[in-house]
Amino acid sequence: MAITIRGVLRRLGVKNVSLPATPARPPQPYCYLGEGRALALTHRGQMIFLDTRDLGLTPHIAMHGTWEMDVEAVLGRLLRRGQRVAEVGANMGYHSLTMAEAVGPEGHIDSFEANPAVLPLLRATLSVNGFGERVTLHPVAALDAPGEVSFSSDPEHIGSGHLAFEVEAANYSRRVTVPAVTLDAALAAVPTLDLLRMDAEGSEPQVLRGAAALLARSPGLRIVTEWSAPMMAVRCDLPALVGWLGSELGFRFWRIAKGGAMEPVPAESLPQLPHGDVVMMRGEG
């Protein structure tokens, strides 16, 4: 039997008590489609297809319609209609939706996603929201050299896909070979880029090295990236990368804080910065 405050007061002989009404929270729209696929709404009212086996992004989007809202706030603030964007690591497309809405039909996004397990969901999400024409999907890894690479992921954590190591933990049981390109080659026809968003699980240094020409010809470029110093340090000389970005290319750095606030970070602190998200911009931003 359910116990209520009103029932307890009644048993104690307290009568005619007026209790404030408890606001009912409307249920988050969610539809299970079968075979591990569901359709939900983001808090912005956009439809997104989800993998129900995922224990990372899916529970948050399915129950609350949100994911990495601090990053979402920054993306919405930095982007303008008509701008050109590249995205590396789109996953199921949550941030792709935010950016596609921000740039409008006059803008364009080149989205790179190497994980074949999420590509059907990503394609469906872009299509059902009417963003197929403003987002070009590249089903490849963006790195510092073209070719074929081994890609690993944990089936229960769909955001864990990464450039494989020779020896992986047992939970990274899904391994496939995928094509790799450089952003310089894939986007050779793009005159300038306005924003680059990356979430490449430690391969961000390789993405940047493969985009050297694009970075050089895009003076107003803003980079919004996941920053995990331990993951990146095993793949590159991290202080050297920071030196290249800061001293040679002129980028300054901000950490994304709660609510989408941007806190300046000295370049020399980046190799020790805790896991989070970082914005890179030239000049004062």
N, C-alpha and C positions, 0 to 999 in steps of 0.2 A: 504494500500500500504506500502510495506517495505521501510524504509528510510536507505540509505547507506551513508558512508562517501564520496564515489566517487560521488554520486548524489548530495549531499550538496555542494561539491566543484564545481561541474559543474554549479549549480544555482548561485554561487557566481562569476562565470566567470573565475575560475581557471582551466586551461587546462593542458594537458600533464603531469599530476601528476602520478608518479609511486608509488604505495602503495605496501608494503610488503604483500606477500601472507599469508593468514591465514591458518595455517596447519589444515587439516581436521582430526578430531579424529575418528579413526575407531570405528564402533559400537561394543559394547560388545556382543559376541555371547549369545543368549538367545532364548529359545523355550518354549512356553506355551503348556503344554501337556493336559490340561483339568483337571477338578475336583480338582482345587487348587494345582496342581503340575506343576513345570517347571523344565527345564534342562538348566544349564548355565555352563560357563567355568570360572575357577579361573584364576588369572593373571599368574599362573604357567602352564596353559594349561590343567588342570585336570577337568573332568566333575563332576558336583555336582547337585543333585536333591534338589529342594527348595519347601517350602510351600509358595504359593503366598499370603496367608492371613497374613503372619507374617510381622510385622512392625519393627522388630529389625534387624536381620541378613540379611534377604532376599533382601531388597532394595540395600544394600551395595554390596552384592555379585553379584546380578543381573546386577547392573549398572556399577560397577567398578572391579568386580572379586576379591575383597579383604575383609578381616575381621580381626581385631586385628593384624595388621601387625607387631607391636612391639613384641607381643608374638610369632608370626610366625618366626620372625628373631632369637629370642632366641632359640626356639626349633630347628631350622635348624643348629644353631651354636653348641648346646650342644650334638646333637645326632650323632652317627656314625653307619656305616653299621654293621649289625649283632647284634645290641643291643636289649635288652628286655625292653619293655615299658608297663605300665598300664595307662589307661586313664579312668577317672571317670567324666562323663558328656560330652559325645561325640557330642550330639545334631545332626545336619545334617551332620557332618563329615568334616568340613572345616579343622580343625587342625589334624584330623585323616589322611587326605590326605598328609599333610606336613610330618607327622611323618612316615607314611608308606613308602613314597618315601625316607626319610632319612635313615631308617634302612635297606632298601632293602630286597630282597627275603631271605637273610640269617638271618634277624632279625624277631621279632614278637611283636605284640601289642595285649594286652587283653583290649578290650574296653567295658566299663560298661555304659549303658544308660537305665534309668528306664522309660522314658516317652514314652508310647506306640504310641503317636501321631507322633513321629519323627522316630521311628524304621524302618518303610518301606522305608523312604527316605534314612536313613543311610545305610541300607542293599543294596539298589539300587546303592548308590554312591560307596560303597566299591566294589561291583560286577562289575560295568561298567568300573572301573579303573583297574580291574584285581588284586585287593588287597584282594580278599576273602581268599586266603590261608595264607597270612601273618598277617591278623587281625582276632582274635576270638571275636565275638560279644556276650556279656553277657547282655540279656534283663532284668536286675535286678538293684536294688539300692545297692550301696556299702556303708555300714554303720558300726557301732560298735557292732552289734548283728544281728543274723539271725532271720528270721520271715517274717511277712507281715506288710507293712506300707502303710499309706495313702499318696498319691502323688497329689499335686495341680499344676495347670498351668493356664496361661492366653492364650486363643486361638490366640490372636493377637500378642503375644510376645512369640515365641516358645522357647526362651532361658530362660524363667522364671520358668520352672518346678522345684519344690522343695518339700522336705519333709513337708507335710502339717501341719499347725497349726490348733488348734481346731476351731478358728474363723478366716476366711480369708476375704480380701477385695472382693467386688462384682465381680471385673474383673477376679478373679481367679475362674472361673466358672467350670473348668474341674477338676474333682477329681476322682481318680481311686485307687484301691488297687493293690500294686505291691509286688513281693517277694524281700526280702533283704538278702544280704550275707555280710560276712566280706572278705576283701582282703586276710587275712591270710588263711581263709578256701578255697576260690576260687582259690588262687594261691599257695596252699601248695606245689605243685610239682615244683614250680619255684625256682631254687637255689638262684639266686640273681636278683635284679631288677636294671636296669640302670637309668630309668627315670619314674617318676610318674607325670602325668598331671591331674589337678583337676579343674573343674568348676562346683561346686555342690550347688551353690546358698545358701551358709551359712552352709552347712553340712560338709564342709571340716574337721572340728575337729573330727566328728564321723568317717569319712573315715580313718583318720590317726590313731585314737585309735583302729580301727578294723584291722590295718595293722602293729601293734607293732612288731610282730615277723619278718615280712617281712622287716621292716625298720632296725631292729637290725642285720639281716644277709646280708644286702646290704650296705657295707661301702662306696661304690662309688656312692650311689644313689643321683640323683638330682631331686628336686621337683619343678615343675613350676605350680603355682596355682593362681587362682583368690583370692584376699584378700579383703574381705569386713568386717571390724571389727564390725560394727553394726549388720550385719546379723549373724555373728558367735557368738557374745557375748550373744545373746538371747538363744543360744543352748549349751553354755559351759562356763566354767571359763577361759576366754581367756588368762589372765596373766599366769595361771597355765599351759595351753597348750603350751605357748611360752617357759616357764621354762622347761617343759619336752623336747621339741624339742631342745632347746639350751643347757641347763645345763646337761641334762641326755644323750641325743643322740648326742650332739656335732655339731648340725647344725648351720651354719651362714646364714645371710639373706641379700638379695639384692632386691631392687625395680627395676622393669622393666621400663625404661624411654624411651623417644622418640627415634625412630630408633633402638630399641632393646638394648640400652645401659643398663648396670647393675650398679646401685648405691648402695653401702653398706648401710645397715640400722641397727642401734643398736637394739638388741633384745627388750630392754625396751621401744622402740618407736613403736613397732608393734601394740599394742592394740589401739593406736591413729592414726595409719597410714591411710591416705585417701584411698578411694576405688581405687583399681588398681590391679596389678599383681606382684607376688613376686616369687623369686627363693630362694630355700634353698639348701645349699650344706655343706658338712663337710670340715674342713680344709680351705685352701685358695681357693678351688673351682677349 
